[in-house]
Amino acid sequence: MSDPEWKLKEGAELNIDDVAKIACALKSLSAYTTLACAEEESPEDLEIIVDEGLDAINNLFDN
């Protein structure tokens, strides 16, 4: 299986703020998954961080 070619959207610039949001979202998603498996309720603050990271990914990369 070959790796997908990741391409930035035209005009998009990869900046440290977006990279930080993506990293925090991935870390939070891991914690969120662990907590979700243990409890029914999901912490709202983690959901916000994950959503910000996903938005940063969507702003940067073409799918």
C-alpha positions as CSV (number, residue, x, y, z in Angstrom):
1,M,0.0,0.0,0.0
2,S,1.5,3.3,-1.0
3,D,1.3,6.5,1.0
4,P,-1.2,9.1,-0.2
5,E,0.2,12.3,-1.6
6,W,-0.7,15.1,0.7
7,K,-1.1,18.4,-1.1
8,L,-1.7,21.8,0.4
9,K,-4.7,23.6,-0.9
10,E,-3.9,26.3,-3.4
11,G,-2.9,29.4,-1.6
12,A,-2.7,27.7,1.8
13,E,0.3,28.2,3.9
14,L,1.4,25.8,6.6
15,N,2.0,27.8,9.8
16,I,2.9,26.9,13.3
17,D,-0.5,27.8,14.7
18,D,-2.3,25.3,12.4
19,V,0.3,22.6,13.1
20,A,-0.1,23.1,16.9
21,K,-3.9,22.9,16.5
22,I,-3.6,19.7,14.5
23,A,-1.2,18.2,17.1
24,C,-3.5,19.2,20.0
25,A,-6.5,17.8,18.2
26,L,-4.8,14.4,17.7
27,K,-3.6,14.3,21.3
28,S,-7.1,15.3,22.5
29,L,-8.8,12.8,20.2
30,S,-6.7,10.0,21.8
31,A,-7.7,11.2,25.3
32,Y,-11.3,11.7,24.2
33,T,-11.5,8.1,22.8
34,T,-10.1,6.7,26.1
35,L,-12.7,8.7,28.1
36,A,-15.6,7.9,25.7
37,C,-14.9,4.2,26.1
38,A,-15.1,4.6,29.9
39,E,-18.1,6.9,30.0
40,E,-21.1,7.8,28.0
41,E,-20.7,11.5,28.2
42,S,-18.0,13.3,26.2
43,P,-16.1,16.3,27.7
44,E,-17.1,19.4,25.8
45,D,-13.6,21.1,26.0
46,L,-12.0,18.1,24.2
47,E,-14.6,18.2,21.5
48,I,-13.9,21.9,20.9
49,I,-10.1,21.2,20.6
50,V,-10.7,18.3,18.2
51,D,-13.1,20.4,16.1
52,E,-10.5,23.2,15.9
53,G,-7.8,20.7,14.8
54,L,-10.1,19.2,12.2
55,D,-10.9,22.6,10.8
56,A,-7.2,23.4,10.6
57,I,-6.6,20.2,8.6
58,N,-9.6,21.0,6.3
59,N,-8.3,24.5,5.7
60,L,-4.9,23.3,4.7
61,F,-5.3,20.1,2.7
62,D,-7.2,19.0,-0.4
63,N,-9.1,15.8,0.2
